[in-house]
Amino acid sequence: MVRLLHTSLPEFKSKIHQAGQKNDKTVLLRGLENLRSAKMQSLRTGRIENTVDDLAQEPGTDLVEVVVMPRVPETMHTVVIKSYDKDGKPLKAVLEVRNWRASR
């Protein structure tokens, strides 16, 4: 039952990249390089996945960047999802706050 409520770190990364690939867009995922494992709330993972998909569908979007920044170490994180055009000019940004358990 707990498995249904949480998303593992590798699964999270895969879902985010797949959301961009559905629209043939590149997705950069930053801020998780130092984590070995993590459990995220599945509901929040779905919201981020949908946001990446929505931004990738916007006209003119060439790249979507997902940046995870620790807010309260190991519990709360801020996720900024940004879209860029082919010239690197930012188009839109969405801010999401996440609660997850991570280990370094």
C-alpha positions in Angstrom: 0.0 0.0 0.0 2.8 2.5 0.8 4.3 1.9 -2.6 1.2 3.4 -4.2 1.6 6.6 -2.2 5.3 7.2 -3.0 7.5 7.5 -6.0 11.2 6.4 -5.8 14.0 8.7 -7.1 14.8 6.6 -10.3 11.1 6.4 -11.1 10.7 10.2 -10.5 13.6 10.9 -12.9 12.2 8.6 -15.5 8.7 10.1 -15.3 10.0 13.6 -15.7 12.1 12.7 -18.8 9.2 10.8 -20.4 6.9 13.8 -20.0 9.2 15.8 -22.2 9.9 13.0 -24.6 6.2 12.7 -25.4 6.5 16.1 -27.1 10.0 15.5 -28.5 11.5 18.1 -26.1 14.7 17.9 -24.1 14.3 17.9 -20.3 17.1 18.9 -18.0 16.8 17.7 -14.4 19.1 19.5 -11.9 19.5 19.5 -8.2 19.2 15.7 -7.6 22.8 14.8 -8.5 23.9 14.2 -4.9 21.0 12.1 -3.8 21.3 8.3 -3.7 17.6 7.6 -2.9 14.4 9.5 -2.1 10.7 8.9 -1.7 8.4 11.5 -3.1 4.6 11.9 -2.8 3.1 10.4 -5.9 0.5 13.1 -6.1 3.1 15.8 -6.3 5.1 13.8 -8.8 2.1 13.6 -11.0 1.6 17.4 -10.8 5.2 18.0 -11.8 4.9 15.5 -14.6 1.8 17.2 -15.9 3.4 20.6 -15.7 6.5 19.4 -17.7 4.1 18.0 -20.3 2.1 21.2 -20.4 5.1 23.4 -20.8 6.6 21.1 -23.5 3.4 21.5 -25.5 3.5 25.3 -25.5 4.4 26.7 -28.9 8.0 27.8 -29.3 9.2 25.6 -26.4 12.5 23.9 -27.2 13.8 22.9 -23.7 12.2 22.3 -20.3 14.4 22.6 -17.2 13.4 21.1 -13.8 15.5 22.5 -10.9 15.1 21.0 -7.4 16.4 23.2 -4.6 16.4 22.2 -0.9 14.3 24.5 1.3 14.4 22.6 4.6 17.1 20.0 4.1 15.9 16.5 3.5 12.2 17.3 3.9 10.9 20.3 1.9 12.2 21.1 -1.6 11.3 23.9 -4.1 10.9 22.7 -7.7 11.1 25.3 -10.4 10.0 24.2 -13.9 11.1 26.5 -16.7 10.6 26.4 -20.4 13.0 28.0 -23.0 12.8 28.7 -26.7 15.5 27.6 -29.2 17.5 30.8 -28.5 17.6 30.0 -24.7 15.1 32.8 -23.8 12.9 31.8 -20.9 9.2 31.5 -21.8 7.4 30.4 -18.6 8.2 29.2 -15.1 6.2 27.3 -12.5 7.0 27.0 -8.8 6.1 23.9 -6.8 6.9 23.0 -3.2 7.6 19.3 -2.5 7.8 17.3 0.7 10.0 14.2 0.4 12.4 12.0 2.3 15.9 11.9 0.8 19.2 10.3 1.7 22.6 11.4 0.5 
